[in-house]
Amino acid sequence: MKLNITALSILRGNKDIWTEVMDALGVKKDAMYKYVRENSDELTKAAAFQVLKRRTGLTDSELLEESETAAKV
């Protein structure tokens, strides 16, 4: 699973959310930059994803890229 462009934009633009996700994942700034740059699956791990949901008020489907399978249904 990957974050969609909206979720990545929110993450890049909000230092407080960025820091909270970084803390939830237990990583340093360099790793967090890499995760966001690569849209790593690490950003959808439970701890990080819960922060994003709670802080943004968005649902799973509003935060995640639409999968190929879901697009075909």
N, C-alpha and C positions, 0 to 999 in steps of 0.2 A: 504494500500500500504506500501511496505517496500523498503528500499534501497538495492541494490545488493552488493555483496562483494567488487566490484571495488569501488563503491561510499563510502562504509564504510572505505575501506583502504585509500582512498584519504583523507577522513575526519580525520581519526586517524593520518595520517602522515603529515598533513599540519596545523601548528598552526594558521596561518593567516585565513585560511578558517574556521577552528574550531571556532575561536573567532568571526568571522563575522556571522556564523550561530547561535552561542550562543547569540550574540547581537540581531540578527533578531528575535529570539524566545523570547527574553527578560527573559532569564533564567541565573542562576548562574552555575558555573563550576560543582558542584555536580549533578545537574539535567542533564546537558549535558552529563556527563560521563554515567549516567543511561540510557539516550536515546540511546546513541551509543552502550552501552553494550547489551541492549535489542532490538536494532534495532527498536526503537519505531516509531509509525506512526507520532509522533510529527516532525520527521525529514523530512517528506514529506509535511508538511504544506506549504502553498504558499510562505511565507516569506523565510523560510529556503531553500526550493527547488529552488527558484529563485537565491539565493546566489550560491548554488551548480552548477546550470546550467551556470551562468555567469562566475564564477571563474574557472570552469573546461572546459567549452566549449563542454560538453557532452549533448546529447539529453535525453529526458525523458526515452526512451527505454534503453539507455546506463547506466542510473542511477538506474532504478527500477528493482526489481525482476520480472521475467516473471510470470504472473498469471497462475493458473491452466487452466483457460478458454482459454487464449491465446495460451497455449501450445497445446491444443487439436485441434485448428483450422488449 
